[in-house]
Amino acid sequence: MTVQGEEITRAWFDCCGLTRTDAAEDALKAIWELSGDGIPPATGALAQFLDVTPPTVSAMLKRLAEHGLLDREDGRAVVLTSHGAAHARFIVRRHRLIETFLSSVLLVPWDELYGEAELLEHAVSDSLLARIDDLLGHPSTDPHGDPIPQGHEGATVSPDESIAEAQVGGQFRVERLHNRNAEALRYLAELGLRPGVTVDVLERSPFDGPLWIGVDGQRIPLGPTLAQLVHGRPIEADA
């Protein structure tokens, strides 16, 4: 992406009269990420995602709506306008490029990437981000397997499923991991679960028990919460 393209983010804030703040950018990014499954998030889900109180989120959403960046469906669900979605796309792009740089160049442990990128994404200049993109060879995904939006195009996520839904007796290829929980990511890394790994789905225990998988010959239990973090697709038997 050119520096000119990145500067559109600041121009959008300027044109709608909204001061560019970390909180505003975090809110737009959160709405983008929570809308990934096609279901608009509610205020409560955003508050939990951002780790703030519902009144704080409501006040921010009101400001964003007043400046044409989002709409409210049925008074609750939050939907980005085309204007808001375009800006959120560039915020997500900044975050995921920084994660990729931290991992590939500085060798930051992947369970620390999200938090470090959160701090840097609001400060990095557009020209530096363009240099980072060039240095990395214009990557299409970040270290956790999430797609990096390119130019004016959205981050296209191929349809996938949680390993919690995988069929017992088959194989499952891990493609991406939900990356906000550093402790969970650290544990998954210790288990050998990363994008690109193929596992055997061995057994599903009853009564909300763990899903047992095979990784490098080891039999490993994944509880329901952890299993929901691991996304990918089943491998067809004749593949």
C-alpha positions in Angstrom: 0.0 0.0 0.0 1.2 3.5 -0.7 1.6 6.1 1.9 -1.1 8.1 0.2 -3.5 5.2 0.6 -2.7 4.9 4.3 -3.2 8.7 4.8 -6.9 8.2 3.9 -7.4 7.0 7.4 -6.6 10.4 8.8 -8.6 12.2 6.1 -11.7 10.2 7.0 -11.5 11.3 10.6 -10.9 14.9 9.5 -13.8 15.0 7.0 -16.3 13.8 9.5 -15.1 16.1 12.3 -14.2 13.3 14.7 -11.0 13.6 16.6 -8.8 10.6 16.0 -8.3 8.8 19.3 -7.1 5.4 20.4 -10.5 4.7 21.9 -12.3 5.5 18.6 -9.9 3.4 16.6 -10.2 0.5 19.1 -14.0 0.6 18.9 -14.0 0.5 15.1 -11.5 -2.4 15.1 -13.6 -4.3 17.7 -16.8 -3.9 15.6 -14.9 -5.1 12.5 -13.4 -8.2 14.3 -16.7 -9.1 16.1 -18.6 -8.9 12.8 -16.4 -11.5 11.2 -19.0 -14.2 11.4 -21.6 -11.9 9.7 -23.5 -11.2 12.9 -23.5 -7.5 14.0 -22.3 -7.3 17.6 -24.4 -5.9 20.5 -23.2 -3.3 23.0 -22.6 -5.9 25.7 -20.3 -8.0 23.5 -18.3 -4.9 22.5 -17.9 -3.9 26.2 -16.6 -7.3 27.0 -14.3 -7.4 24.0 -12.8 -4.0 24.9 -12.8 -4.6 28.6 -14.8 -1.4 29.4 -18.2 -0.7 30.9 -21.3 -0.8 28.8 -22.0 3.0 29.4 -18.5 3.8 28.1 -19.1 1.8 25.0 -22.6 3.3 24.5 -21.1 6.8 24.7 -18.4 6.0 22.1 -20.9 4.3 19.8 -23.1 7.4 19.9 -20.2 9.6 18.9 -19.3 7.2 16.0 -22.9 7.1 14.8 -23.2 10.9 14.9 -20.3 11.1 12.6 -21.6 8.6 10.1 -19.3 5.7 11.0 -21.9 3.2 12.2 -25.6 2.4 12.4 -27.6 0.7 15.0 -29.9 -2.2 14.1 -33.0 -2.6 16.3 -31.3 -0.1 18.7 -28.8 -2.8 19.8 -26.7 -4.4 17.1 -23.9 -2.3 15.7 -23.2 -2.2 12.0 -20.4 -0.2 10.3 -21.3 2.1 7.5 -19.2 1.9 4.3 -17.3 4.9 5.7 -16.7 3.3 9.0 -15.9 -0.1 7.5 -13.2 1.5 5.3 -11.6 3.1 8.2 -11.8 0.0 10.4 -10.2 -1.9 7.6 -7.1 0.3 7.7 -6.9 0.0 11.5 -7.0 -3.8 11.2 -4.4 -3.6 8.5 -2.0 -1.6 10.7 -2.5 -3.9 13.6 -1.9 -7.1 11.7 1.1 -5.8 9.8 2.7 -4.7 13.0 2.1 -8.1 14.5 3.8 -9.7 11.5 6.8 -7.4 11.8 7.2 -8.0 15.5 7.1 -11.8 14.9 9.2 -12.0 11.7 11.8 -9.4 12.4 12.0 -8.9 16.2 11.0 -12.5 17.0 8.5 -11.5 19.6 6.7 -14.5 21.1 3.4 -14.9 19.3 1.4 -14.9 22.6 2.7 -11.3 23.2 2.0 -10.0 19.7 -1.5 -8.7 20.1 -0.8 -6.6 23.2 2.4 -5.1 21.7 0.7 -4.3 18.4 -2.2 -2.7 20.4 0.3 -0.2 21.8 2.1 0.5 18.5 -0.8 0.6 16.0 -1.9 4.1 17.2 1.5 5.6 16.9 3.1 4.2 13.8 3.3 6.6 10.9 1.8 5.8 7.5 5.3 6.1 5.8 6.8 3.6 8.3 3.9 1.2 7.9 4.4 1.3 4.1 8.1 0.5 4.7 7.2 -2.4 7.0 4.8 -3.8 4.4 7.6 -3.6 1.7 10.1 -5.2 4.1 7.8 -8.1 4.8 7.0 -8.6 1.1 3.4 -7.6 1.4 2.1 -10.5 3.6 -1.4 -11.8 3.2 -1.9 -13.1 6.7 -0.6 -12.3 10.2 1.2 -14.9 12.5 -2.1 -16.1 13.9 -3.5 -16.8 10.5 -5.8 -13.8 10.2 -5.9 -12.1 6.7 -4.3 -8.7 6.3 -6.6 -6.3 4.4 -4.9 -5.2 1.1 -5.5 -1.7 -0.2 -9.1 -0.9 -0.4 -10.1 -4.5 -0.2 -11.5 -6.1 3.0 -9.8 -8.9 4.8 -11.4 -12.0 3.2 -11.7 -14.8 5.6 -12.4 -18.1 3.9 -15.2 -20.1 5.5 -13.9 -22.2 8.3 -15.0 -23.8 11.5 -13.9 -24.2 15.0 -12.2 -27.5 15.8 -14.9 -28.0 18.4 -17.2 -28.8 15.4 -14.8 -31.2 13.7 -15.9 -34.8 13.1 -14.4 -37.4 15.3 -12.2 -39.8 13.3 -11.1 -37.3 10.8 -8.2 -34.8 10.4 -8.3 -31.1 10.9 -6.0 -28.4 9.5 -5.4 -25.4 11.8 -5.5 -22.2 9.9 -6.0 -19.4 12.4 -6.3 -18.8 16.1 -8.3 -16.2 18.0 -5.5 -14.1 19.4 -6.5 -11.8 22.2 -6.0 -14.3 25.1 -2.2 -14.4 25.6 -2.3 -17.1 28.2 -4.5 -19.3 26.0 -2.2 -18.7 23.0 0.9 -19.6 25.0 -0.8 -22.8 26.1 -1.8 -23.7 22.5 1.7 -23.1 21.4 3.0 -25.5 24.0 0.6 -28.1 22.7 2.0 -27.6 19.2 -1.1 -25.9 17.8 -0.3 -23.3 15.2 -1.6 -22.3 11.8 -0.6 -25.0 9.3 -0.6 -27.9 11.7 -2.8 -30.9 10.9 -4.2 -32.8 13.9 -6.2 -36.0 14.3 -9.7 -35.7 15.9 -9.8 -38.7 18.2 -12.7 -38.5 20.7 -15.3 -36.1 22.1 -16.1 -36.6 25.7 -19.8 -36.3 26.8 -21.3 -33.7 29.0 -19.2 -30.7 27.8 -16.0 -32.7 28.3 -12.9 -32.2 26.3 -12.2 -32.9 22.7 -9.3 -35.3 22.4 -6.9 -34.6 19.5 -3.7 -36.1 18.3 -0.7 -33.8 17.7 2.7 -35.3 16.7 1.7 -38.6 18.2 0.5 -37.1 21.5 -3.1 -37.5 22.8 -4.2 -34.0 24.0 -7.5 -32.8 25.6 -8.9 -29.5 24.5 -11.6 -28.1 26.7 -14.6 -26.3 25.1 -13.2 -22.8 25.6 -9.8 -23.6 24.0 -11.4 -25.6 21.2 -13.4 -22.5 20.2 -10.2 -20.6 19.7 -8.8 -23.0 17.1 -10.2 -22.5 13.5 -9.5 -24.2 10.3 -11.1 -26.9 8.1 -11.4 -30.7 8.0 -9.2 -32.6 5.6 -11.2 -34.7 3.2 -10.3 -38.4 3.3 -9.5 -38.6 -0.4 -7.4 -35.4 -0.3 
